[in-house]
Amino acid sequence: MVAAVRVHKVGGPEVLTYEQIEVPAPGPGQLRIKQHAIGVNFIDVYFRTGLYPALGGLPFVAGNEAAGEVLEVGPGVTEFKRGDRVAYVVGLGCYAEERLVPADRAVKLPANISYEQAAGMMLKGMTVEYLLRRTFKVEKGMNVLMHAAAGGVGLILCQWANHLGANVIGTVGSKDKADLARANGCHHTILYREEDFVARVKEITGGKLCDVVYDSVGKDTFPGSLDCIRPLGMFVSFGSSSGPIEAFNINLLQFKGSLFATRPTLNTYAAKREDLLAIANDLFGVVGSGAVKIPVNQKYPLRDAAKAHRELESRATTGSSILLP
Ligand SMILES: NC(=O)c1ccc[n+]([C@@H]2O[C@H](COP(=O)([O-])OP(=O)(O)OC[C@H]3O[C@@H](n4cnc5c(N)ncnc54)[C@H](OP(=O)(O)O)[C@@H]3O)[C@@H](O)[C@H]2O)c1
């Protein structure tokens, strides 16, 4: 038996239940992993509340990202062996001391990346890779707006976009978060709970507006985000921390300047193994070179997963949060 955090009914953080579960031997194509660090992500909240349904039904082990060592490989696995250091983003099952992972979703960790860094960056950092390199190719001199710039995805995106030579504008919920975002490559910060972020973006860009807006806040920043984008620019809605954006008339994109809009997810971009490996290698490259640092700013024992969720949801965290089994 191993310790895990399960959800028996969807709801608030209190439904995260620390208990013992069985982990069977790995089946064909599977790895049994001893987990060393587990990522906490906003998507974990969406599953816990039922906004995203758990495909396997209830109960489920929460969590979508972790890093650890291979204990045992199942039949047919040739790419990994016992003792390999690996990390992965896998739909649910990660808040546990040990787990089974499909081998084709695991990535070997380079020696210069620690388990804690990996748990703080696989989901968030690979998301940043596809957002900046695939969904919209950010180039030198472009104006980029990132909402929640001091968050887990936010701090990684600010550093990476800065590294690409973009002019990075970030919205944040407090002055401390503004300082942190600026220390992580964000050139201009906007306190969007106090300031009109659309007016500030116009001012900062001298009326040119942004080539791309990365919006994970959702309800509270829509449709304002569209007014921050130059004609023919790109609106990337990749999360809904404040609640989902309601259905809107697509003609709005015409009136705002023939905008492009997309609602991407890492699952699609990393669906093929070769893409997963390419995205992960790109991330390992910028982290390995020091261009992007992974700020793991909150660490909790696994049994305190509910506390981690409360703090994430109440906007009390910055950078990445991890659980330690
Ligand atoms: N589509 C994908 O592939 C993908 C992958 C990873 C993450 N995401 C999305 O990216 C977003 C960031 O994820 P994360 O794990 O790094 O979380 P995070 O950004 O560290 O935390 C969420 C942040 O959102 C801001 N926020 C604004 N309104 C909020 C509200 N009403 N309640 C709570 N927070 C609010 C807060 O920052 P301020 O205080 O500064 O406002 C808060 O710190 C999430 O929406 C997540 O779903 C999407």
The ligand as a Gaussian input file, in Angstrom:
#p B3LYP/6-31G(d) Opt

LIG

0 1
 N       -4.287000      24.964000     -21.856000
 C       -3.187000      24.463000     -21.339000
 O       -2.477000      23.692000     -22.016000
 C       -2.794000      24.836000     -19.943000
 C       -1.681000      24.224000     -19.346000
 C       -1.271000      24.676000     -18.077000
 C       -1.998000      25.668000     -17.433000
 N       -3.102000      26.194000     -18.034000
 C       -3.866000      27.278000     -17.377000
 O       -2.959000      28.309000     -17.045000
 C       -3.428000      28.992000     -15.888000
 C       -2.300000      29.121000     -14.899000
 O       -2.053000      27.862000     -14.281000
 P       -1.087000      27.758000     -13.029000
 O       -1.208000      26.382000     -12.519000
 O        0.239000      28.294000     -13.402000
 O       -1.803000      28.747000     -11.970000
 P       -1.315000      30.192000     -11.478000
 O       -1.219000      31.118000     -12.644000
 O       -0.113000      30.034000     -10.620000
 O       -2.514000      30.610000     -10.534000
 C       -3.628000      31.253000     -11.038000
 C       -3.460000      32.781000     -11.003000
 O       -4.532000      33.344000     -11.742000
 C       -4.808000      34.617000     -11.255000
 N       -6.254000      34.793000     -11.057000
 C       -7.002000      35.753000     -11.635000
 N       -8.272000      35.672000     -11.245000
 C       -8.347000      34.635000     -10.384000
 C       -9.405000      34.073000      -9.631000
 N      -10.655000      34.570000      -9.664000
 N       -9.140000      33.013000      -8.844000
 C       -7.900000      32.482000      -8.800000
 N       -6.852000      32.993000      -9.487000
 C       -7.069000      34.056000     -10.283000
 C       -4.049000      34.780000      -9.920000
 O       -2.946000      35.642000     -10.159000
 P       -3.087000      37.236000      -9.828000
 O       -3.285000      37.339000      -8.332000
 O       -1.821000      37.821000     -10.296000
 O       -4.285000      37.703000     -10.579000
 C       -3.563000      33.377000      -9.609000
 O       -2.361000      33.374000      -8.887000
 C       -4.658000      28.209000     -15.381000
 O       -5.821000      28.866000     -15.842000
 C       -4.498000      26.863000     -16.058000
 O       -5.716000      26.211000     -16.248000
 C       -3.498000      25.795000     -19.258000

